[in-house]
């Protein structure tokens, strides 16, 4: 394998030689032991004007191709989520088109009867985020009028997702965090929406480490009190809740919540730090998955789930553990820039023509951070074509001033 010069902690460089490719196997039957969605990113058109503040200009062939790659490994796709830069460059016009196009592709995949998705429905293959990010926060009225505006904004986006055939993910709302005066406003908005939806949805509790504007979600800064409100909502509307996605990076909190959910309500872990033990479970309960990190580690994630299906939990856990250090690095503080690492690996693996992101977010991580991402991905066997990845990495390092 070709040798690269990676930036070193002391300001110099160090030699690094990637390992040979790991041969990952796609599943020959649907994955059943755990339900798993990989939260996919979006890929911009390389000649587009994807600068901060500009409307997103997407490369649809590459963006949809990435979703087909995830489906081929037996994973569902969570689309139009924060991984896809909701609230960080992906505007509502592009989001609507993304949801509709991705759901149409999912329907075609479900109808194909391919071994990895045999018997799966469109809702199994795709869930999409419905939020309120088309609202102008600066113009949001105070008090009840603001909360009513949030409710109507959710309805508009839910209509798009339901109309596409995808499962609805009720995303956390910056507008509701701004407008709500306490837990009662959250309960009113969410219980109203749950009464109106046609099919069970996934509730998304996103912590402020992912989005600082969501601090105090569910009506207070105290997590225990917020959990009480969250549980009150779920207990009162369990028939309309497929599951909950919790992204607080707190494994103990997730395990405790998981144990008291009503029968039939899944807990989809959103913990990109502690997912190996949460997916494995405690012998009584386990978490399903709706993870941004799965968009980066999907071959290993699929292989682990195949081991769970085969009754080989030790092999499954070992595979998930082998990706943990990469996950910790990609999601390191400031956590909301984790999307940059996922797009970088997508480019290194040849899944997109250029290392670009909508809103110019490719500049959200340093050269040294992304060099370490390359190294950890290699050590986890997640550089699918090491020759291609090394050639791209060498060119990128050279352009960024790291002599080779």
C-alpha positions as CSV (number, residue, x, y, z in Angstrom):
1,X,0.0,0.0,0.0
2,X,1.2,3.6,-0.6
3,X,2.7,5.5,2.3
4,X,1.2,8.9,3.3
5,X,2.5,11.6,5.4
6,X,-0.1,12.6,8.0
7,X,0.1,15.7,10.2
8,X,1.5,15.0,13.7
9,X,0.5,16.4,17.0
10,X,3.9,18.2,17.3
11,X,3.3,20.2,14.1
12,X,5.4,17.9,11.9
13,X,4.4,14.9,9.9
14,X,4.5,11.1,10.4
15,X,4.5,8.3,7.9
16,X,1.4,6.1,7.7
17,X,0.6,3.1,5.6
18,X,-3.0,2.0,5.2
19,X,-4.1,-1.6,5.7
20,X,-5.4,-3.8,2.9
21,X,-9.2,-3.7,2.3
22,X,-11.6,-5.5,4.5
23,X,-14.0,-7.7,2.6
24,X,-17.5,-6.9,4.0
25,X,-20.4,-9.1,3.1
26,X,-23.8,-7.7,2.2
27,X,-26.7,-9.6,3.8
28,X,-28.4,-12.3,1.9
29,X,-31.6,-11.9,4.0
30,X,-33.3,-9.0,5.7
31,X,-31.8,-8.0,9.1
32,X,-34.3,-8.8,11.8
33,X,-32.7,-8.9,15.3
34,X,-32.5,-5.1,15.5
35,X,-34.2,-2.4,13.5
36,X,-31.7,0.0,12.2
37,X,-31.8,3.3,10.3
38,X,-28.6,5.0,9.1
39,X,-29.1,8.8,9.0
40,X,-27.8,9.7,5.6
41,X,-26.1,12.9,4.5
42,X,-26.7,14.9,1.3
43,X,-24.1,15.5,-1.4
44,X,-23.9,18.9,-3.2
45,X,-23.4,19.5,-6.9
46,X,-19.6,20.2,-7.2
47,X,-20.3,23.2,-9.6
48,X,-23.1,24.5,-7.4
49,X,-23.1,27.7,-5.4
50,X,-23.2,25.8,-2.0
51,X,-21.9,28.7,0.1
52,X,-23.1,29.7,3.6
53,X,-26.7,31.1,3.3
54,X,-27.3,30.0,-0.3
55,X,-30.1,27.5,-1.2
56,X,-28.8,23.9,-1.3
57,X,-27.9,22.7,-4.8
58,X,-27.7,18.9,-4.5
59,X,-26.1,16.2,-6.7
60,X,-29.2,14.0,-6.8
61,X,-27.5,11.0,-8.5
62,X,-24.8,10.8,-5.8
63,X,-27.2,11.6,-2.9
64,X,-29.7,8.9,-3.9
65,X,-26.9,6.5,-4.8
66,X,-25.7,6.8,-1.2
67,X,-29.1,5.7,0.0
68,X,-29.1,2.7,-2.3
69,X,-25.7,1.8,-0.9
70,X,-27.2,1.8,2.6
71,X,-30.2,-0.3,1.5
72,X,-27.9,-2.8,-0.1
73,X,-26.4,-3.5,3.3
74,X,-29.9,-4.1,4.7
75,X,-30.1,-0.9,6.6
76,X,-33.0,1.5,6.6
77,X,-32.4,5.2,5.8
78,X,-33.3,8.1,8.2
79,X,-33.5,11.0,5.8
80,X,-33.8,14.8,6.1
81,X,-32.3,14.6,9.6
82,X,-29.6,16.7,11.2
83,X,-27.1,14.4,9.4
84,X,-28.5,15.8,6.2
85,X,-27.7,19.3,7.5
86,X,-31.2,20.3,8.6
87,X,-30.8,23.7,10.2
88,X,-27.2,23.8,8.9
89,X,-27.5,24.5,5.2
90,X,-30.3,22.3,3.9
91,X,-33.3,24.6,3.2
92,X,-36.9,23.5,3.2
93,X,-37.3,23.6,-0.6
94,X,-34.4,21.1,-1.0
95,X,-35.6,19.1,2.0
96,X,-39.0,18.5,0.4
97,X,-37.5,17.3,-2.8
98,X,-35.1,15.1,-0.9
99,X,-37.9,13.4,1.0
100,X,-40.0,12.8,-2.1
101,X,-37.1,11.6,-4.2
102,X,-35.7,9.3,-1.5
103,X,-39.1,7.8,-0.7
104,X,-39.7,7.1,-4.3
105,X,-36.4,5.3,-4.5
106,X,-37.3,3.4,-1.3
107,X,-40.6,2.2,-2.8
108,X,-38.7,0.9,-5.9
109,X,-36.2,-1.0,-3.7
110,X,-39.1,-2.5,-1.6
111,X,-40.8,-3.6,-4.7
112,X,-37.6,-5.2,-6.1
113,X,-37.6,-8.0,-3.6
114,X,-33.8,-7.8,-3.3
115,X,-32.6,-10.3,-0.6
116,X,-31.4,-7.7,1.9
117,X,-34.9,-6.0,1.9
118,X,-37.2,-8.9,1.2
119,X,-40.5,-8.4,3.0
120,X,-39.6,-4.8,4.1
121,X,-42.1,-2.0,3.6
122,X,-41.3,1.5,2.4
123,X,-41.7,2.7,6.0
124,X,-39.1,0.1,7.1
125,X,-36.7,1.4,4.4
126,X,-37.1,5.1,5.0
127,X,-38.1,7.4,7.8
128,X,-37.9,11.2,7.2
129,X,-37.7,14.2,9.5
130,X,-40.6,16.6,9.9
131,X,-39.8,19.7,11.7
132,X,-40.4,23.5,11.7
133,X,-37.1,24.8,10.2
134,X,-38.9,26.7,7.4
135,X,-40.1,29.2,10.1
136,X,-38.3,32.5,10.5
137,X,-37.3,32.5,14.2
138,X,-36.8,36.3,14.2
139,X,-40.4,36.8,13.1
140,X,-41.9,34.1,15.4
141,X,-44.6,35.7,17.7
142,X,-44.4,35.3,21.4
143,X,-46.8,33.3,23.6
144,X,-49.7,31.2,22.3
145,X,-49.5,32.6,18.8
146,X,-45.9,31.4,18.5
147,X,-46.8,27.9,19.7
148,X,-49.7,27.8,17.3
149,X,-47.3,28.8,14.4
150,X,-45.1,25.9,15.4
151,X,-48.0,23.5,15.4
152,X,-49.0,24.6,11.9
153,X,-45.4,24.4,10.7
154,X,-45.1,20.8,11.9
155,X,-48.4,20.0,10.1
156,X,-47.0,21.3,6.8
157,X,-43.9,19.2,7.0
158,X,-45.7,16.1,8.3
159,X,-48.0,16.3,5.2
160,X,-45.0,16.1,2.9
161,X,-43.5,13.1,4.7
162,X,-46.8,11.2,5.0
163,X,-47.5,12.0,1.3
164,X,-44.2,10.5,0.3
165,X,-45.0,7.2,2.1
166,X,-42.0,7.5,4.5
167,X,-42.3,7.1,8.2
168,X,-42.5,10.4,10.1
169,X,-39.8,11.4,12.5
170,X,-41.0,14.3,14.6
171,X,-37.8,16.3,14.9
172,X,-37.0,18.6,17.8
173,X,-37.9,22.2,17.0
174,X,-35.8,25.3,17.6
175,X,-39.0,27.3,17.1
176,X,-40.8,25.4,19.8
177,X,-37.8,25.7,22.2
178,X,-38.1,29.5,21.6
179,X,-41.8,29.8,21.8
180,X,-42.8,27.4,24.6
181,X,-43.3,28.7,28.1
182,X,-43.1,25.4,29.8
183,X,-43.8,21.6,29.6
184,X,-47.5,22.2,28.9
185,X,-46.8,23.8,25.5
186,X,-44.7,20.8,24.4
187,X,-47.4,18.4,25.5
188,X,-50.1,20.4,23.6
189,X,-48.1,20.5,20.4
190,X,-47.0,16.9,20.4
191,X,-50.2,15.3,21.6
192,X,-52.1,17.3,19.0
193,X,-49.8,16.1,16.2
194,X,-49.9,12.5,17.4
195,X,-53.7,12.5,17.4
196,X,-53.6,13.8,13.8
197,X,-51.0,11.5,12.1
198,X,-52.2,8.5,10.2
199,X,-49.4,6.1,11.2
200,X,-47.1,5.8,14.2
201,X,-44.2,8.1,14.2
202,X,-40.7,8.3,15.8
203,X,-40.2,11.0,18.4
204,X,-36.8,12.7,18.3
205,X,-35.2,14.1,21.5
206,X,-32.0,15.8,20.3
207,X,-29.7,17.2,23.0
208,X,-28.1,20.6,22.9
209,X,-24.6,19.1,22.3
210,X,-26.0,18.5,18.8
211,X,-27.9,21.8,18.6
212,X,-27.3,24.4,21.2
213,X,-30.7,26.1,20.3
214,X,-32.5,23.0,21.8
215,X,-31.3,23.7,25.3
216,X,-34.1,23.1,27.8
217,X,-36.2,21.0,25.4
218,X,-39.4,19.6,26.9
219,X,-39.7,22.6,29.1
220,X,-36.7,22.8,31.4
221,X,-33.0,22.4,31.8
222,X,-33.3,19.5,34.2
223,X,-33.1,16.2,32.3
224,X,-35.1,14.3,34.9
225,X,-38.0,16.7,34.7
226,X,-37.8,16.8,30.9
227,X,-37.9,13.0,30.9
228,X,-41.1,13.0,33.0
229,X,-42.7,15.3,30.4
230,X,-41.5,13.1,27.6
231,X,-42.8,9.9,29.3
232,X,-46.2,11.6,29.9
233,X,-46.5,12.3,26.2
234,X,-45.6,8.8,25.2
235,X,-47.8,7.1,27.8
236,X,-50.8,9.1,26.6
237,X,-50.2,8.4,22.9
238,X,-48.4,5.1,22.8
239,X,-50.5,3.8,19.9
240,X,-49.2,6.6,17.7
241,X,-45.5,6.2,18.7
242,X,-43.5,3.7,16.7
243,X,-40.4,4.6,18.8
244,X,-38.3,7.3,20.3
245,X,-34.9,8.4,19.2
246,X,-32.9,9.7,22.1
247,X,-29.7,11.7,21.3
248,X,-28.3,12.8,24.7
249,X,-25.1,10.8,24.7
250,X,-26.1,9.4,28.1
251,X,-26.2,5.6,28.1
252,X,-27.5,5.3,31.7
253,X,-30.4,7.7,30.9
254,X,-31.2,5.8,27.7
255,X,-31.2,2.4,29.5
256,X,-33.5,3.6,32.2
257,X,-35.9,5.2,29.7
258,X,-35.9,2.1,27.5
259,X,-36.9,-0.1,30.5
260,X,-40.1,1.8,31.2
261,X,-41.4,2.5,27.6
262,X,-44.9,1.1,26.9
263,X,-45.0,-2.3,25.1
264,X,-44.4,-1.9,21.4
265,X,-42.6,1.4,21.6
266,X,-39.0,1.0,20.5
267,X,-36.0,3.0,21.7
268,X,-33.9,3.9,18.7
269,X,-30.5,4.9,20.1
270,X,-29.1,8.1,18.8
271,X,-26.0,7.8,21.1
272,X,-23.1,7.9,18.7
273,X,-20.7,7.3,21.7
274,X,-22.3,4.3,23.4
275,X,-24.1,2.5,20.7
276,X,-22.3,-0.8,21.0
277,X,-23.5,-1.6,24.5
278,X,-26.9,0.0,23.9
279,X,-27.6,-2.1,20.8
280,X,-26.3,-5.2,22.6
281,X,-28.6,-4.5,25.5
282,X,-28.6,-5.7,29.1
283,X,-30.2,-9.1,28.7
284,X,-33.7,-7.8,29.1
285,X,-33.9,-4.8,26.9
286,X,-31.9,-3.5,23.9
287,X,-31.9,-0.5,21.7
288,X,-32.6,-0.4,18.1
289,X,-30.7,2.2,16.1
290,X,-31.2,5.5,14.3
291,X,-27.7,6.8,14.1
292,X,-25.6,9.3,12.2
293,X,-22.5,7.2,12.7
294,X,-24.1,4.3,10.8
295,X,-23.9,6.4,7.7
296,X,-20.1,6.2,8.1
297,X,-19.7,2.7,9.4
298,X,-22.5,1.0,7.5
299,X,-20.5,-2.1,6.3
300,X,-19.4,-2.9,9.8
301,X,-22.8,-2.1,11.3
302,X,-24.5,-4.4,8.8
303,X,-22.0,-7.2,9.5
304,X,-22.7,-6.8,13.3
305,X,-26.4,-7.0,12.8
306,X,-25.9,-10.1,10.6
307,X,-24.1,-11.7,13.5
308,X,-27.0,-10.8,15.9
309,X,-29.4,-12.5,13.4
310,X,-27.1,-15.6,13.3
311,X,-27.1,-15.8,17.2
312,X,-23.5,-14.7,17.5
313,X,-23.7,-11.7,19.9
314,X,-20.0,-11.8,20.8
315,X,-18.9,-11.3,17.2
316,X,-21.6,-8.6,16.7
317,X,-20.4,-6.7,19.8
318,X,-16.7,-7.0,18.8
319,X,-17.5,-5.5,15.4
320,X,-19.4,-2.6,16.9
321,X,-16.7,-2.0,19.4
322,X,-14.1,-1.9,16.6
323,X,-15.8,1.3,15.3
324,X,-16.2,3.1,18.6
325,X,-13.0,5.1,18.5
326,X,-13.9,6.4,15.0
327,X,-17.4,7.3,16.3
328,X,-15.9,9.2,19.3
329,X,-13.6,11.1,17.1
330,X,-16.2,12.0,14.4
331,X,-18.6,13.2,17.1
332,X,-16.1,15.0,19.3
333,X,-16.8,18.5,20.4
334,X,-18.2,20.7,18.8
335,X,-20.4,17.7,18.1
336,X,-22.7,19.4,15.6
337,X,-19.7,19.4,13.1
338,X,-19.8,15.6,13.0
339,X,-21.5,15.8,9.6
340,X,-18.1,16.9,8.1
341,X,-16.5,13.6,9.0
342,X,-19.3,11.6,7.5
343,X,-19.0,13.5,4.2
344,X,-15.2,13.2,4.2
345,X,-15.4,9.4,4.5
346,X,-18.1,9.3,1.8
347,X,-15.7,11.2,-0.5
348,X,-12.7,9.0,0.5
349,X,-14.7,6.0,-0.4
350,X,-15.7,7.3,-3.8
351,X,-19.3,7.8,-3.0
352,X,-19.2,11.5,-4.0
353,X,-17.2,13.3,-6.6
354,X,-15.8,16.1,-4.3
355,X,-15.3,16.8,-0.7
356,X,-18.0,19.5,-0.5
357,X,-21.0,20.1,1.7
358,X,-24.0,22.4,1.4
359,X,-23.4,25.7,3.2
360,X,-19.6,25.3,3.0
361,X,-19.6,23.0,6.0
362,X,-16.7,21.0,4.8
363,X,-14.6,23.6,6.6
364,X,-16.1,22.6,10.0
365,X,-13.1,20.4,10.9
366,X,-9.3,20.9,10.9
367,X,-6.8,19.1,8.6
368,X,-5.4,17.3,11.6
369,X,-8.9,16.1,12.7
370,X,-9.8,14.8,9.3
371,X,-6.4,13.1,8.9
372,X,-7.2,11.3,12.1
373,X,-10.6,10.4,10.7
374,X,-8.8,8.8,7.8
375,X,-6.5,6.8,10.1
376,X,-9.3,5.5,12.4
377,X,-11.5,4.6,9.4
378,X,-8.6,2.6,8.0
379,X,-8.0,0.8,11.3
380,X,-11.7,-0.1,11.4
381,X,-11.6,-1.5,7.9
382,X,-13.8,1.2,6.6
383,X,-11.7,2.5,3.7
384,X,-13.5,0.3,1.1
385,X,-10.9,0.9,-1.6
386,X,-7.7,1.8,0.2
387,X,-5.9,2.7,-3.1
388,X,-8.6,5.2,-4.0
389,X,-8.9,6.5,-0.5
390,X,-5.1,7.0,-0.2
391,X,-4.9,8.7,-3.6
392,X,-7.7,11.1,-2.6
393,X,-6.2,11.7,0.9
394,X,-2.7,12.4,-0.6
395,X,-4.2,15.0,-3.0
396,X,-6.2,16.6,-0.3
397,X,-3.3,16.8,2.2
398,X,-1.1,18.3,-0.5
399,X,-3.6,21.0,-1.4
400,X,-3.9,21.7,2.4
401,X,-0.2,22.2,2.7
402,X,0.9,18.9,4.2
403,X,3.9,17.9,2.0
404,X,3.9,14.3,0.8
